[in-house]
Amino acid sequence: MSKLVLDPAVFSDAAVAPDTRMVNDAIVKALGAIPDRWATPLPDIRAARLAGKGPFPLAPESPRASVETIPGPRGEVPVRIFLPEGAPKGVYLHIHGGGWTVGSARENEALLDRIAANCGLAVVSVDYALAPEEPYPAGPDDCEAAALWLVKEGKARFGTERFAIGGESGGATLAVVTLLRLRDRHGIAPFSAAVLTAGCYDLRLTPSARNWGDLPLVLNTRDITFFVGNYLRLQGKADDADVSPLLANLKGLPKALFIVGGRDALVDDTLFMANAWAAAGNGAELEVYPGGCHVFIAFPGTISDQALKRIDGYLTEF
């Protein structure tokens, strides 16, 4: 019996909880008040977000967190490491979102602290190179380097070789690309599970991304096009499997939990990838949350609580 049976009712207006509607309305109001989100220079946008002056709040720094660097193909790559209370039961390699253009490990503090605390895992989050200053393949190269570092150093550093990988939005894209590179370039499959939230798996744009329009519910069609343009500024094509992993041979990848909201411009990417994952013979579980915006787990609400609890259970048991 397939675990990917999808009830169309999850996409109905009637299924959307009142608090989800309130969160979505607040996001649209906040982002709609900004005349042009990308008119400000990207370095200024990144700095504002890290200073807590972006459109969404920045969680306080976790006492579990520390920052160090690991060797990368173009120099040192910063990683943010969160440690659980006792000896780690495993390691979660996390790759943040932000359209390969913005975002950072620091901006995922609450999520990563929660995983370390609730799942007993060490968390290593990669601050990979961002476009357009360092476009493709710099970002995925850094993530590949971080994965190889974990494979080499994980046992000595964390006392375990039980590894999971995951990310949100563009980070979920890079997580899948990393798994494929480890398989194809290095002949290894060190990760036992993946948690993939609202990824962009086809940079040619799936129907939901193409047809979303201008509504600024975290992410809209213009944003996606802007991000893809930054990422592929110098090289790489949207129909390359290393760029759009939905087009790759997905055989031999670990089991994965796919999470997406029903009101996400990238909902098709998750629906398509989850089914392709299963069709390739990999374990796949799919959770669609009614009315959830893009990466809704970053915002308060009933469905966020449900999804975060689901992630906790998955990463505890893998």
C-alpha positions as protocol buffer text, in pm:
chain_id: "A"
residue {
  index: 1
  type: MET
  ca { x: 0 y: 0 z: 0 }
}
residue {
  index: 2
  type: SER
  ca { x: 150 y: 333 z: -104 }
}
residue {
  index: 3
  type: LYS
  ca { x: 215 y: 592 z: 165 }
}
residue {
  index: 4
  type: LEU
  ca { x: 164 y: 864 z: -93 }
}
residue {
  index: 5
  type: VAL
  ca { x: -215 y: 851 z: -110 }
}
residue {
  index: 6
  type: LEU
  ca { x: -322 y: 1215 z: -129 }
}
residue {
  index: 7
  type: ASP
  ca { x: -668 y: 1335 z: -27 }
}
residue {
  index: 8
  type: PRO
  ca { x: -776 y: 1626 z: -250 }
}
residue {
  index: 9
  type: ALA
  ca { x: -962 y: 1766 z: 49 }
}
residue {
  index: 10
  type: VAL
  ca { x: -633 y: 1899 z: 190 }
}
residue {
  index: 11
  type: PHE
  ca { x: -642 y: 2163 z: -84 }
}
residue {
  index: 12
  type: SER
  ca { x: -998 y: 2280 z: -14 }
}
residue {
  index: 13
  type: ASP
  ca { x: -1070 y: 2614 z: 153 }
}
residue {
  index: 14
  type: ALA
  ca { x: -1278 y: 2432 z: 411 }
}
residue {
  index: 15
  type: ALA
  ca { x: -971 y: 2243 z: 533 }
}
residue {
  index: 16
  type: VAL
  ca { x: -777 y: 2560 z: 617 }
}
residue {
  index: 17
  type: ALA
  ca { x: -779 y: 2640 z: 988 }
}
residue {
  index: 18
  type: PRO
  ca { x: -867 y: 2994 z: 1102 }
}
residue {
  index: 19
  type: ASP
  ca { x: -523 y: 3051 z: 1255 }
}
residue {
  index: 20
  type: THR
  ca { x: -359 y: 2947 z: 926 }
}
residue {
  index: 21
  type: ARG
  ca { x: -567 y: 3206 z: 743 }
}
residue {
  index: 22
  type: MET
  ca { x: -463 y: 3470 z: 995 }
}
residue {
  index: 23
  type: VAL
  ca { x: -94 y: 3389 z: 954 }
}
residue {
  index: 24
  type: ASN
  ca { x: -121 y: 3397 z: 574 }
}
residue {
  index: 25
  type: ASP
  ca { x: -308 y: 3728 z: 577 }
}
residue {
  index: 26
  type: ALA
  ca { x: -45 y: 3881 z: 805 }
}
residue {
  index: 27
  type: ILE
  ca { x: 238 y: 3765 z: 576 }
}
residue {
  index: 28
  type: VAL
  ca { x: 69 y: 3905 z: 265 }
}
residue {
  index: 29
  type: LYS
  ca { x: 6 y: 4235 z: 443 }
}
residue {
  index: 30
  type: ALA
  ca { x: 366 y: 4264 z: 563 }
}
residue {
  index: 31
  type: LEU
  ca { x: 529 y: 4175 z: 232 }
}
residue {
  index: 32
  type: GLY
  ca { x: 271 y: 4362 z: 25 }
}
residue {
  index: 33
  type: ALA
  ca { x: 370 y: 4682 z: 206 }
}
residue {
  index: 34
  type: ILE
  ca { x: 720 y: 4659 z: 55 }
}
residue {
  index: 35
  type: PRO
  ca { x: 709 y: 4821 z: -293 }
}
residue {
  index: 36
  type: ASP
  ca { x: 991 y: 4612 z: -439 }
}
residue {
  index: 37
  type: ARG
  ca { x: 1155 y: 4354 z: -215 }
}
residue {
  index: 38
  type: TRP
  ca { x: 1458 y: 4319 z: -440 }
}
residue {
  index: 39
  type: ALA
  ca { x: 1530 y: 4689 z: -502 }
}
residue {
  index: 40
  type: THR
  ca { x: 1754 y: 4700 z: -194 }
}
residue {
  index: 41
  type: PRO
  ca { x: 2107 y: 4565 z: -253 }
}
residue {
  index: 42
  type: LEU
  ca { x: 2130 y: 4201 z: -151 }
}
residue {
  index: 43
  type: PRO
  ca { x: 2417 y: 4255 z: 99 }
}
residue {
  index: 44
  type: ASP
  ca { x: 2195 y: 4506 z: 280 }
}
residue {
  index: 45
  type: ILE
  ca { x: 1901 y: 4264 z: 280 }
}
residue {
  index: 46
  type: ARG
  ca { x: 2118 y: 3988 z: 425 }
}
residue {
  index: 47
  type: ALA
  ca { x: 2263 y: 4218 z: 692 }
}
residue {
  index: 48
  type: ALA
  ca { x: 1918 y: 4340 z: 793 }
}
residue {
  index: 49
  type: ARG
  ca { x: 1789 y: 3986 z: 827 }
}
residue {
  index: 50
  type: LEU
  ca { x: 2083 y: 3886 z: 1046 }
}
residue {
  index: 51
  type: ALA
  ca { x: 2026 y: 4197 z: 1260 }
}
residue {
  index: 52
  type: GLY
  ca { x: 1663 y: 4103 z: 1313 }
}
residue {
  index: 53
  type: LYS
  ca { x: 1540 y: 4390 z: 1094 }
}
residue {
  index: 54
  type: GLY
  ca { x: 1395 y: 4180 z: 815 }
}
residue {
  index: 55
  type: PRO
  ca { x: 1021 y: 4134 z: 756 }
}
residue {
  index: 56
  type: PHE
  ca { x: 1009 y: 3839 z: 997 }
}
residue {
  index: 57
  type: PRO
  ca { x: 1145 y: 3807 z: 1354 }
}
residue {
  index: 58
  type: LEU
  ca { x: 1486 y: 3655 z: 1427 }
}
residue {
  index: 59
  type: ALA
  ca { x: 1495 y: 3396 z: 1705 }
}
residue {
  index: 60
  type: PRO
  ca { x: 1738 y: 3454 z: 1994 }
}
residue {
  index: 61
  type: GLU
  ca { x: 2072 y: 3277 z: 1967 }
}
residue {
  index: 62
  type: SER
  ca { x: 2074 y: 2927 z: 2106 }
}
residue {
  index: 63
  type: PRO
  ca { x: 2320 y: 2844 z: 2385 }
}
residue {
  index: 64
  type: ARG
  ca { x: 2370 y: 2512 z: 2203 }
}
residue {
  index: 65
  type: ALA
  ca { x: 2509 y: 2681 z: 1894 }
}
residue {
  index: 66
  type: SER
  ca { x: 2870 y: 2737 z: 1795 }
}
residue {
  index: 67
  type: VAL
  ca { x: 3032 y: 2836 z: 1467 }
}
residue {
  index: 68
  type: GLU
  ca { x: 3339 y: 2691 z: 1303 }
}
residue {
  index: 69
  type: THR
  ca { x: 3473 y: 2641 z: 952 }
}
residue {
  index: 70
  type: ILE
  ca { x: 3546 y: 2336 z: 744 }
}
residue {
  index: 71
  type: PRO
  ca { x: 3756 y: 2302 z: 428 }
}
residue {
  index: 72
  type: GLY
  ca { x: 3573 y: 2378 z: 104 }
}
residue {
  index: 73
  type: PRO
  ca { x: 3664 y: 2387 z: -264 }
}
residue {
  index: 74
  type: ARG
  ca { x: 3696 y: 2767 z: -265 }
}
residue {
  index: 75
  type: GLY
  ca { x: 3813 y: 2820 z: 91 }
}
residue {
  index: 76
  type: GLU
  ca { x: 3667 y: 2779 z: 437 }
}
residue {
  index: 77
  type: VAL
  ca { x: 3293 y: 2708 z: 470 }
}
residue {
  index: 78
  type: PRO
  ca { x: 3122 y: 2822 z: 793 }
}
residue {
  index: 79
  type: VAL
  ca { x: 2901 y: 2571 z: 971 }
}
residue {
  index: 80
  type: ARG
  ca { x: 2674 y: 2630 z: 1269 }
}
residue {
  index: 81
  type: ILE
  ca { x: 2673 y: 2334 z: 1507 }
}
residue {
  index: 82
  type: PHE
  ca { x: 2407 y: 2256 z: 1769 }
}
residue {
  index: 83
  type: LEU
  ca { x: 2472 y: 1988 z: 2030 }
}
residue {
  index: 84
  type: PRO
  ca { x: 2214 y: 1796 z: 2233 }
}
residue {
  index: 85
  type: GLU
  ca { x: 2237 y: 1755 z: 2611 }
}
residue {
  index: 86
  type: GLY
  ca { x: 2403 y: 1413 z: 2606 }
}
residue {
  index: 87
  type: ALA
  ca { x: 2602 y: 1217 z: 2354 }
}
residue {
  index: 88
  type: PRO
  ca { x: 2452 y: 1267 z: 2006 }
}
residue {
  index: 89
  type: LYS
  ca { x: 2237 y: 982 z: 1881 }
}
residue {
  index: 90
  type: GLY
  ca { x: 2309 y: 1093 z: 1526 }
}
residue {
  index: 91
  type: VAL
  ca { x: 2388 y: 1397 z: 1314 }
}
residue {
  index: 92
  type: TYR
  ca { x: 2149 y: 1603 z: 1102 }
}
residue {
  index: 93
  type: LEU
  ca { x: 2318 y: 1788 z: 816 }
}
residue {
  index: 94
  type: HIS
  ca { x: 2098 y: 2091 z: 752 }
}
residue {
  index: 95
  type: ILE
  ca { x: 2095 y: 2318 z: 447 }
}
residue {
  index: 96
  type: HIS
  ca { x: 1907 y: 2645 z: 480 }
}
residue {
  index: 97
  type: GLY
  ca { x: 1672 y: 2801 z: 228 }
}
residue {
  index: 98
  type: GLY
  ca { x: 1661 y: 3145 z: 70 }
}
residue {
  index: 99
  type: GLY
  ca { x: 1661 y: 3088 z: -304 }
}
residue {
  index: 100
  type: TRP
  ca { x: 2039 y: 3030 z: -306 }
}
residue {
  index: 101
  type: THR
  ca { x: 2055 y: 3411 z: -270 }
}
residue {
  index: 102
  type: VAL
  ca { x: 1967 y: 3499 z: 90 }
}
residue {
  index: 103
  type: GLY
  ca { x: 1930 y: 3307 z: 416 }
}
residue {
  index: 104
  type: SER
  ca { x: 2171 y: 3165 z: 670 }
}
residue {
  index: 105
  type: ALA
  ca { x: 2207 y: 2898 z: 933 }
}
residue {
  index: 106
  type: ARG
  ca { x: 2156 y: 3165 z: 1201 }
}
residue {
  index: 107
  type: GLU
  ca { x: 1808 y: 3243 z: 1066 }
}
residue {
  index: 108
  type: ASN
  ca { x: 1699 y: 2884 z: 1140 }
}
residue {
  index: 109
  type: GLU
  ca { x: 1795 y: 2897 z: 1507 }
}
residue {
  index: 110
  type: ALA
  ca { x: 1464 y: 2790 z: 1658 }
}
residue {
  index: 111
  type: LEU
  ca { x: 1420 y: 2494 z: 1422 }
}
residue {
  index: 112
  type: LEU
  ca { x: 1773 y: 2364 z: 1465 }
}
residue {
  index: 113
  type: ASP
  ca { x: 1779 y: 2410 z: 1841 }
}
residue {
  index: 114
  type: ARG
  ca { x: 1452 y: 2217 z: 1858 }
}
residue {
  index: 115
  type: ILE
  ca { x: 1592 y: 1925 z: 1659 }
}
residue {
  index: 116
  type: ALA
  ca { x: 1900 y: 1904 z: 1880 }
}
residue {
  index: 117
  type: ALA
  ca { x: 1689 y: 1919 z: 2197 }
}
residue {
  index: 118
  type: ASN
  ca { x: 1399 y: 1694 z: 2095 }
}
residue {
  index: 119
  type: CYS
  ca { x: 1576 y: 1437 z: 1878 }
}
residue {
  index: 120
  type: GLY
  ca { x: 1908 y: 1405 z: 2058 }
}
residue {
  index: 121
  type: LEU
  ca { x: 2095 y: 1485 z: 1738 }
}
residue {
  index: 122
  type: ALA
  ca { x: 2392 y: 1705 z: 1668 }
}
residue {
  index: 123
  type: VAL
  ca { x: 2293 y: 1949 z: 1395 }
}
residue {
  index: 124
  type: VAL
  ca { x: 2541 y: 2086 z: 1142 }
}
residue {
  index: 125
  type: SER
  ca { x: 2399 y: 2369 z: 929 }
}
residue {
  index: 126
  type: VAL
  ca { x: 2598 y: 2485 z: 628 }
}
residue {
  index: 127
  type: ASP
  ca { x: 2647 y: 2854 z: 541 }
}
residue {
  index: 128
  type: TYR
  ca { x: 2719 y: 2784 z: 176 }
}
residue {
  index: 129
  type: ALA
  ca { x: 2817 y: 3043 z: -84 }
}
residue {
  index: 130
  type: LEU
  ca { x: 2529 y: 3261 z: -206 }
}
residue {
  index: 131
  type: ALA
  ca { x: 2440 y: 3393 z: -549 }
}
residue {
  index: 132
  type: PRO
  ca { x: 2465 y: 3617 z: -740 }
}
residue {
  index: 133
  type: GLU
  ca { x: 2811 y: 3692 z: -602 }
}
residue {
  index: 134
  type: GLU
  ca { x: 2896 y: 3321 z: -596 }
}
residue {
  index: 135
  type: PRO
  ca { x: 2648 y: 3148 z: -825 }
}
residue {
  index: 136
  type: TYR
  ca { x: 2615 y: 2783 z: -923 }
}
residue {
  index: 137
  type: PRO
  ca { x: 2805 y: 2560 z: -867 }
}
residue {
  index: 138
  type: ALA
  ca { x: 2953 y: 2728 z: -558 }
}
residue {
  index: 139
  type: GLY
  ca { x: 2659 y: 2657 z: -326 }
}
residue {
  index: 140
  type: PRO
  ca { x: 2621 y: 2288 z: -404 }
}
residue {
  index: 141
  type: ASP
  ca { x: 3001 y: 2248 z: -402 }
}
residue {
  index: 142
  type: ASP
  ca { x: 3008 y: 2378 z: -43 }
}
residue {
  index: 143
  type: CYS
  ca { x: 2725 y: 2146 z: 61 }
}
residue {
  index: 144
  type: GLU
  ca { x: 2901 y: 1849 z: -98 }
}
residue {
  index: 145
  type: ALA
  ca { x: 3218 y: 1943 z: 91 }
}
residue {
  index: 146
  type: ALA
  ca { x: 3025 y: 1963 z: 419 }
}
residue {
  index: 147
  type: ALA
  ca { x: 2876 y: 1619 z: 362 }
}
residue {
  index: 148
  type: LEU
  ca { x: 3218 y: 1472 z: 286 }
}
residue {
  index: 149
  type: TRP
  ca { x: 3359 y: 1638 z: 598 }
}
residue {
  index: 150
  type: LEU
  ca { x: 3082 y: 1480 z: 806 }
}
residue {
  index: 151
  type: VAL
  ca { x: 3148 y: 1137 z: 656 }
}
residue {
  index: 152
  type: LYS
  ca { x: 3519 y: 1171 z: 734 }
}
residue {
  index: 153
  type: GLU
  ca { x: 3500 y: 1337 z: 1076 }
}
residue {
  index: 154
  type: GLY
  ca { x: 3158 y: 1242 z: 1209 }
}
residue {
  index: 155
  type: LYS
  ca { x: 3259 y: 937 z: 1409 }
}
residue {
  index: 156
  type: ALA
  ca { x: 3551 y: 1107 z: 1581 }
}
residue {
  index: 157
  type: ARG
  ca { x: 3372 y: 1438 z: 1629 }
}
residue {
  index: 158
  type: PHE
  ca { x: 3023 y: 1326 z: 1729 }
}
residue {
  index: 159
  type: GLY
  ca { x: 3069 y: 960 z: 1822 }
}
residue {
  index: 160
  type: THR
  ca { x: 2824 y: 835 z: 1562 }
}
residue {
  index: 161
  type: GLU
  ca { x: 2786 y: 752 z: 1192 }
}
residue {
  index: 162
  type: ARG
  ca { x: 2407 y: 773 z: 1197 }
}
residue {
  index: 163
  type: PHE
  ca { x: 2342 y: 1060 z: 956 }
}
residue {
  index: 164
  type: ALA
  ca { x: 2034 y: 1236 z: 820 }
}
residue {
  index: 165
  type: ILE
  ca { x: 2015 y: 1531 z: 583 }
}
residue {
  index: 166
  type: GLY
  ca { x: 1755 y: 1793 z: 503 }
}
residue {
  index: 167
  type: GLY
  ca { x: 1658 y: 2149 z: 435 }
}
residue {
  index: 168
  type: GLU
  ca { x: 1387 y: 2390 z: 340 }
}
residue {
  index: 169
  type: SER
  ca { x: 1308 y: 2550 z: 2 }
}
residue {
  index: 170
  type: GLY
  ca { x: 1636 y: 2598 z: -189 }
}
residue {
  index: 171
  type: GLY
  ca { x: 1804 y: 2407 z: 94 }
}
residue {
  index: 172
  type: ALA
  ca { x: 1591 y: 2101 z: 21 }
}
residue {
  index: 173
  type: THR
  ca { x: 1702 y: 2130 z: -341 }
}
residue {
  index: 174
  type: LEU
  ca { x: 2066 y: 2133 z: -234 }
}
residue {
  index: 175
  type: ALA
  ca { x: 2010 y: 1841 z: 6 }
}
residue {
  index: 176
  type: VAL
  ca { x: 1891 y: 1623 z: -283 }
}
residue {
  index: 177
  type: VAL
  ca { x: 2174 y: 1744 z: -508 }
}
residue {
  index: 178
  type: THR
  ca { x: 2420 y: 1655 z: -230 }
}
residue {
  index: 179
  type: LEU
  ca { x: 2281 y: 1301 z: -204 }
}
residue {
  index: 180
  type: LEU
  ca { x: 2309 y: 1260 z: -579 }
}
residue {
  index: 181
  type: ARG
  ca { x: 2667 y: 1390 z: -587 }
}
residue {
  index: 182
  type: LEU
  ca { x: 2773 y: 1157 z: -307 }
}
residue {
  index: 183
  type: ARG
  ca { x: 2626 y: 864 z: -498 }
}
residue {
  index: 184
  type: ASP
  ca { x: 2755 y: 957 z: -843 }
}
residue {
  index: 185
  type: ARG
  ca { x: 3089 y: 1124 z: -769 }
}
residue {
  index: 186
  type: HIS
  ca { x: 3201 y: 933 z: -462 }
}
residue {
  index: 187
  type: GLY
  ca { x: 3009 y: 606 z: -469 }
}
residue {
  index: 188
  type: ILE
  ca { x: 2878 y: 647 z: -115 }
}
residue {
  index: 189
  type: ALA
  ca { x: 2538 y: 663 z: 52 }
}
residue {
  index: 190
  type: PRO
  ca { x: 2610 y: 772 z: 411 }
}
residue {
  index: 191
  type: PHE
  ca { x: 2272 y: 924 z: 491 }
}
residue {
  index: 192
  type: SER
  ca { x: 1990 y: 704 z: 620 }
}
residue {
  index: 193
  type: ALA
  ca { x: 1708 y: 959 z: 594 }
}
residue {
  index: 194
  type: ALA
  ca { x: 1614 y: 1299 z: 455 }
}
residue {
  index: 195
  type: VAL
  ca { x: 1364 y: 1565 z: 563 }
}
residue {
  index: 196
  type: LEU
  ca { x: 1274 y: 1779 z: 263 }
}
residue {
  index: 197
  type: THR
  ca { x: 1048 y: 2079 z: 321 }
}
residue {
  index: 198
  type: ALA
  ca { x: 902 y: 2279 z: 32 }
}
residue {
  index: 199
  type: GLY
  ca { x: 1192 y: 2225 z: -207 }
}
residue {
  index: 200
  type: CYS
  ca { x: 1233 y: 2370 z: -556 }
}
residue {
  index: 201
  type: TYR
  ca { x: 1324 y: 2060 z: -756 }
}
residue {
  index: 202
  type: ASP
  ca { x: 1267 y: 2180 z: -1111 }
}
residue {
  index: 203
  type: LEU
  ca { x: 1414 y: 2521 z: -1187 }
}
residue {
  index: 204
  type: ARG
  ca { x: 1234 y: 2531 z: -1521 }
}
residue {
  index: 205
  type: LEU
  ca { x: 935 y: 2603 z: -1291 }
}
residue {
  index: 206
  type: THR
  ca { x: 657 y: 2357 z: -1222 }
}
residue {
  index: 207
  type: PRO
  ca { x: 296 y: 2457 z: -1298 }
}
residue {
  index: 208
  type: SER
  ca { x: 225 y: 2581 z: -946 }
}
residue {
  index: 209
  type: ALA
  ca { x: 534 y: 2804 z: -958 }
}
residue {
  index: 210
  type: ARG
  ca { x: 461 y: 2936 z: -1308 }
}
residue {
  index: 211
  type: ASN
  ca { x: 96 y: 3006 z: -1238 }
}
residue {
  index: 212
  type: TRP
  ca { x: 115 y: 3140 z: -885 }
}
residue {
  index: 213
  type: GLY
  ca { x: 131 y: 3506 z: -984 }
}
residue {
  index: 214
  type: ASP
  ca { x: 210 y: 3810 z: -771 }
}
residue {
  index: 215
  type: LEU
  ca { x: 54 y: 3725 z: -434 }
}
residue {
  index: 216
  type: PRO
  ca { x: 340 y: 3778 z: -183 }
}
residue {
  index: 217
  type: LEU
  ca { x: 263 y: 3479 z: 40 }
}
residue {
  index: 218
  type: VAL
  ca { x: 634 y: 3442 z: 132 }
}
residue {
  index: 219
  type: LEU
  ca { x: 721 y: 3345 z: -226 }
}
residue {
  index: 220
  type: ASN
  ca { x: 570 y: 3431 z: -563 }
}
residue {
  index: 221
  type: THR
  ca { x: 650 y: 3367 z: -928 }
}
residue {
  index: 222
  type: ARG
  ca { x: 867 y: 3676 z: -962 }
}
residue {
  index: 223
  type: ASP
  ca { x: 1071 y: 3576 z: -657 }
}
residue {
  index: 224
  type: ILE
  ca { x: 1134 y: 3227 z: -794 }
}
residue {
  index: 225
  type: THR
  ca { x: 1243 y: 3364 z: -1131 }
}
residue {
  index: 226
  type: PHE
  ca { x: 1469 y: 3616 z: -957 }
}
residue {
  index: 227
  type: PHE
  ca { x: 1633 y: 3345 z: -748 }
}
residue {
  index: 228
  type: VAL
  ca { x: 1686 y: 3112 z: -1043 }
}
residue {
  index: 229
  type: GLY
  ca { x: 1841 y: 3397 z: -1242 }
}
residue {
  index: 230
  type: ASN
  ca { x: 2085 y: 3472 z: -960 }
}
residue {
  index: 231
  type: TYR
  ca { x: 2175 y: 3109 z: -906 }
}
residue {
  index: 232
  type: LEU
  ca { x: 2241 y: 3033 z: -1274 }
}
residue {
  index: 233
  type: ARG
  ca { x: 2400 y: 3371 z: -1354 }
}
residue {
  index: 234
  type: LEU
  ca { x: 2723 y: 3229 z: -1494 }
}
residue {
  index: 235
  type: GLN
  ca { x: 2674 y: 2861 z: -1564 }
}
residue {
  index: 236
  type: GLY
  ca { x: 2441 y: 2570 z: -1518 }
}
residue {
  index: 237
  type: LYS
  ca { x: 2111 y: 2515 z: -1694 }
}
residue {
  index: 238
  type: ALA
  ca { x: 1768 y: 2454 z: -1549 }
}
residue {
  index: 239
  type: ASP
  ca { x: 1739 y: 2127 z: -1740 }
}
residue {
  index: 240
  type: ASP
  ca { x: 2058 y: 1985 z: -1583 }
}
residue {
  index: 241
  type: ALA
  ca { x: 1995 y: 1722 z: -1317 }
}
residue {
  index: 242
  type: ASP
  ca { x: 2260 y: 1881 z: -1091 }
}
residue {
  index: 243
  type: VAL
  ca { x: 2048 y: 2196 z: -1095 }
}
residue {
  index: 244
  type: SER
  ca { x: 1697 y: 2046 z: -1111 }
}
residue {
  index: 245
  type: PRO
  ca { x: 1718 y: 1716 z: -923 }
}
residue {
  index: 246
  type: LEU
  ca { x: 1365 y: 1615 z: -1023 }
}
residue {
  index: 247
  type: LEU
  ca { x: 1526 y: 1530 z: -1359 }
}
residue {
  index: 248
  type: ALA
  ca { x: 1788 y: 1301 z: -1205 }
}
residue {
  index: 249
  type: ASN
  ca { x: 1799 y: 924 z: -1170 }
}
residue {
  index: 250
  type: LEU
  ca { x: 1683 y: 898 z: -807 }
}
residue {
  index: 251
  type: LYS
  ca { x: 1761 y: 532 z: -746 }
}
residue {
  index: 252
  type: GLY
  ca { x: 1949 y: 434 z: -433 }
}
residue {
  index: 253
  type: LEU
  ca { x: 1864 y: 739 z: -224 }
}
residue {
  index: 254
  type: PRO
  ca { x: 1757 y: 721 z: 142 }
}
residue {
  index: 255
  type: LYS
  ca { x: 1403 y: 726 z: 271 }
}
residue {
  index: 256
  type: ALA
  ca { x: 1259 y: 1076 z: 286 }
}
residue {
  index: 257
  type: LEU
  ca { x: 985 y: 1274 z: 452 }
}
residue {
  index: 258
  type: PHE
  ca { x: 838 y: 1540 z: 220 }
}
residue {
  index: 259
  type: ILE
  ca { x: 655 y: 1832 z: 379 }
}
residue {
  index: 260
  type: VAL
  ca { x: 471 y: 2114 z: 203 }
}
residue {
  index: 261
  type: GLY
  ca { x: 182 y: 2350 z: 257 }
}
residue {
  index: 262
  type: GLY
  ca { x: -124 y: 2352 z: 35 }
}
residue {
  index: 263
  type: ARG
  ca { x: -79 y: 2726 z: -34 }
}
residue {
  index: 264
  type: ASP
  ca { x: 284 y: 2708 z: -140 }
}
residue {
  index: 265
  type: ALA
  ca { x: 391 y: 2829 z: -483 }
}
residue {
  index: 266
  type: LEU
  ca { x: 621 y: 2526 z: -494 }
}
residue {
  index: 267
  type: VAL
  ca { x: 361 y: 2267 z: -395 }
}
residue {
  index: 268
  type: ASP
  ca { x: 393 y: 2087 z: -730 }
}
residue {
  index: 269
  type: ASP
  ca { x: 766 y: 2044 z: -679 }
}
residue {
  index: 270
  type: THR
  ca { x: 705 y: 1841 z: -364 }
}
residue {
  index: 271
  type: LEU
  ca { x: 416 y: 1642 z: -512 }
}
residue {
  index: 272
  type: PHE
  ca { x: 622 y: 1554 z: -819 }
}
residue {
  index: 273
  type: MET
  ca { x: 943 y: 1476 z: -630 }
}
residue {
  index: 274
  type: ALA
  ca { x: 778 y: 1262 z: -363 }
}
residue {
  index: 275
  type: ASN
  ca { x: 622 y: 1042 z: -628 }
}
residue {
  index: 276
  type: ALA
  ca { x: 942 y: 1025 z: -835 }
}
residue {
  index: 277
  type: TRP
  ca { x: 1131 y: 933 z: -517 }
}
residue {
  index: 278
  type: ALA
  ca { x: 893 y: 645 z: -449 }
}
residue {
  index: 279
  type: ALA
  ca { x: 891 y: 536 z: -816 }
}
residue {
  index: 280
  type: ALA
  ca { x: 1271 y: 505 z: -796 }
}
residue {
  index: 281
  type: GLY
  ca { x: 1228 y: 251 z: -517 }
}
residue {
  index: 282
  type: ASN
  ca { x: 1307 y: 477 z: -223 }
}
residue {
  index: 283
  type: GLY
  ca { x: 1101 y: 509 z: 92 }
}
residue {
  index: 284
  type: ALA
  ca { x: 886 y: 820 z: 72 }
}
residue {
  index: 285
  type: GLU
  ca { x: 632 y: 979 z: 303 }
}
residue {
  index: 286
  type: LEU
  ca { x: 436 y: 1289 z: 205 }
}
residue {
  index: 287
  type: GLU
  ca { x: 261 y: 1537 z: 432 }
}
residue {
  index: 288
  type: VAL
  ca { x: 56 y: 1824 z: 283 }
}
residue {
  index: 289
  type: TYR
  ca { x: -75 y: 2074 z: 538 }
}
residue {
  index: 290
  type: PRO
  ca { x: -395 y: 2261 z: 443 }
}
residue {
  index: 291
  type: GLY
  ca { x: -338 y: 2627 z: 365 }
}
residue {
  index: 292
  type: GLY
  ca { x: 28 y: 2622 z: 463 }
}
residue {
  index: 293
  type: CYS
  ca { x: 237 y: 2895 z: 301 }
}
residue {
  index: 294
  type: HIS
  ca { x: 589 y: 2845 z: 170 }
}
residue {
  index: 295
  type: VAL
  ca { x: 799 y: 2691 z: 451 }
}
residue {
  index: 296
  type: PHE
  ca { x: 509 y: 2743 z: 691 }
}
residue {
  index: 297
  type: ILE
  ca { x: 706 y: 2570 z: 968 }
}
residue {
  index: 298
  type: ALA
  ca { x: 893 y: 2900 z: 1011 }
}
residue {
  index: 299
  type: PHE
  ca { x: 573 y: 3069 z: 1133 }
}
residue {
  index: 300
  type: PRO
  ca { x: 350 y: 3010 z: 1436 }
}
residue {
  index: 301
  type: GLY
  ca { x: 30 y: 2812 z: 1410 }
}
residue {
  index: 302
  type: THR
  ca { x: -144 y: 2480 z: 1452 }
}
residue {
  index: 303
  type: ILE
  ca { x: -12 y: 2327 z: 1132 }
}
residue {
  index: 304
  type: SER
  ca { x: 343 y: 2434 z: 1219 }
}
residue {
  index: 305
  type: ASP
  ca { x: 313 y: 2259 z: 1553 }
}
residue {
  index: 306
  type: GLN
  ca { x: 185 y: 1946 z: 1378 }
}
residue {
  index: 307
  type: ALA
  ca { x: 458 y: 1945 z: 1114 }
}
residue {
  index: 308
  type: LEU
  ca { x: 739 y: 2012 z: 1362 }
}
residue {
  index: 309
  type: LYS
  ca { x: 616 y: 1726 z: 1579 }
}
residue {
  index: 310
  type: ARG
  ca { x: 615 y: 1504 z: 1268 }
}
residue {
  index: 311
  type: ILE
  ca { x: 973 y: 1606 z: 1188 }
}
residue {
  index: 312
  type: ASP
  ca { x: 1080 y: 1538 z: 1546 }
}
residue {
  index: 313
  type: GLY
  ca { x: 933 y: 1188 z: 1530 }
}
residue {
  index: 314
  type: TYR
  ca { x: 1090 y: 1113 z: 1194 }
}
residue {
  index: 315
  type: LEU
  ca { x: 1437 y: 1228 z: 1298 }
}
residue {
  index: 316
  type: THR
  ca { x: 1414 y: 1048 z: 1631 }
}
residue {
  index: 317
  type: GLU
  ca { x: 1326 y: 716 z: 1471 }
}
residue {
  index: 318
  type: PHE
  ca { x: 1530 y: 707 z: 1149 }
}
